[in-house]
Amino acid sequence: MKDVKWLLSEVIRRELTLFYNYIVQSIKLKGLKDGGVRVLLRKCASIDLKHFSILLERADFLDFDLGELRDLTIQLSEFKDVREALVKDLEEEERLIHLYRRLCNAALRSSEFGSFWVFSKILSEEEEKSNKISNVIDSLEDV
């Protein structure tokens, strides 16, 4: 159970960080002619906020004292252009996906089958989001 709590703490922090990054990026890119990237960033922020909320509920269910959460300091990413921002986002998404896989495995080892199901569903949504970001990066390279 200790692994589950540590990993849960880490994914909560990363979801919150990504949420803030997506919001800040969508604001900074306000003048962008292609509104599709801004829409993607806002959708990503919305998904991460939903995941953050689900994770907090799961932490409560697991009797996880939120005071035990690791440092929630937000690290905002600096970027020069749209492509660089998305590449950094994709790298963070891949790290988060790796953590979710570890969290799913830890939940199974702890016989937390309900948690495994919740984390697996989030993992699936994170993989889908990562694919969308990757596709947008590819389309920017084609331009």
C-alpha positions in Angstrom: 0.0 0.0 0.0 3.0 2.3 0.6 3.8 2.2 -3.1 0.3 3.0 -4.0 0.3 6.1 -1.8 3.7 7.3 -3.0 2.7 6.9 -6.7 -0.7 8.4 -6.1 1.0 11.4 -4.6 3.2 11.7 -7.6 0.5 11.5 -10.2 -1.7 14.0 -8.3 1.3 16.5 -8.4 1.9 15.8 -12.1 -1.8 16.1 -13.1 -2.0 19.5 -11.3 1.2 20.7 -13.0 0.1 19.6 -16.5 -3.3 21.3 -15.9 -1.6 24.6 -15.1 0.8 24.3 -18.0 -2.0 23.7 -20.5 -4.0 26.7 -19.1 -1.0 29.0 -19.2 0.0 27.8 -22.7 -3.5 28.4 -24.1 -3.5 31.9 -22.7 0.0 32.7 -24.0 -1.0 31.3 -27.5 -4.1 33.5 -27.6 -3.0 35.3 -30.8 -2.3 32.1 -32.6 -4.1 31.9 -35.9 -4.7 28.2 -35.6 -7.3 27.9 -32.8 -7.1 24.1 -33.0 -4.0 24.0 -30.8 -5.6 26.2 -28.1 -8.7 24.0 -28.2 -6.5 20.9 -27.7 -4.7 22.6 -24.8 -8.0 23.5 -23.1 -9.3 19.9 -23.6 -6.1 18.5 -22.1 -6.5 20.9 -19.2 -10.1 19.8 -18.7 -9.1 16.1 -18.8 -6.3 16.6 -16.3 -8.6 18.5 -13.9 -11.1 15.7 -14.1 -8.3 13.2 -13.4 -7.1 15.3 -10.5 -10.6 15.3 -9.0 -10.9 11.5 -9.4 -7.5 11.0 -7.8 -8.4 13.1 -4.8 -11.6 11.0 -4.4 -9.6 7.8 -4.7 -7.1 9.1 -2.1 -10.0 9.8 0.3 -11.4 6.3 -0.4 -8.0 4.7 0.4 -7.9 6.7 3.7 -4.9 8.6 2.4 -4.3 11.7 4.5 -3.9 14.5 2.0 -1.4 16.0 4.4 0.9 13.1 3.3 1.0 14.5 -0.2 4.5 15.2 -1.5 5.4 18.7 -2.4 2.7 20.2 -4.8 5.0 22.9 -6.1 4.0 23.6 -9.7 6.8 23.7 -12.3 5.6 25.8 -15.2 7.3 25.0 -18.5 8.9 27.8 -20.5 8.6 27.6 -24.3 9.6 29.6 -27.4 7.0 28.4 -29.8 3.9 26.1 -30.1 5.9 23.1 -31.2 8.3 23.3 -28.3 5.5 23.7 -25.8 3.7 20.6 -27.2 6.9 18.5 -27.3 7.5 19.4 -23.6 3.9 18.5 -22.8 4.2 15.2 -24.6 7.4 14.4 -22.6 5.5 15.1 -19.4 2.5 13.0 -20.6 4.8 10.1 -21.3 6.3 10.4 -17.8 2.8 10.5 -16.3 1.7 7.4 -18.4 4.7 5.5 -17.0 3.7 6.4 -13.5 0.1 5.3 -14.1 1.3 2.0 -15.3 3.4 1.6 -12.1 0.4 2.7 -10.1 -1.9 0.1 -11.8 0.7 -2.6 -11.0 1.1 -1.4 -7.4 -2.7 -1.4 -6.9 -2.9 -5.0 -8.2 -0.1 -6.1 -5.9 -2.0 -4.5 -3.0 -5.3 -6.2 -4.1 -6.9 -2.8 -4.6 -9.0 -3.9 -7.6 -11.3 -0.9 -7.5 -8.3 1.4 -7.5 -6.7 -0.7 -10.3 -9.9 -0.2 -12.4 -9.9 3.6 -11.8 -6.2 4.0 -12.5 -6.5 1.9 -15.7 -9.3 4.0 -17.0 -7.3 7.2 -16.4 -4.3 5.6 -18.0 -6.3 4.8 -21.1 -7.5 8.5 -21.3 -3.9 9.7 -20.8 -2.6 7.5 -23.6 -5.4 8.8 -25.9 -4.5 12.4 -25.0 -0.8 11.7 -25.6 -1.6 10.4 -29.1 -3.6 13.5 -29.9 -0.7 15.7 -28.8 1.7 13.6 -30.9 -0.6 13.9 -33.9 -0.7 17.7 -33.6 3.1 17.9 -33.3 3.4 15.7 -36.5 1.0 18.0 -38.3 3.0 21.1 -37.3 6.1 19.4 -38.8 4.3 18.9 -42.1 3.5 22.6 -42.4 
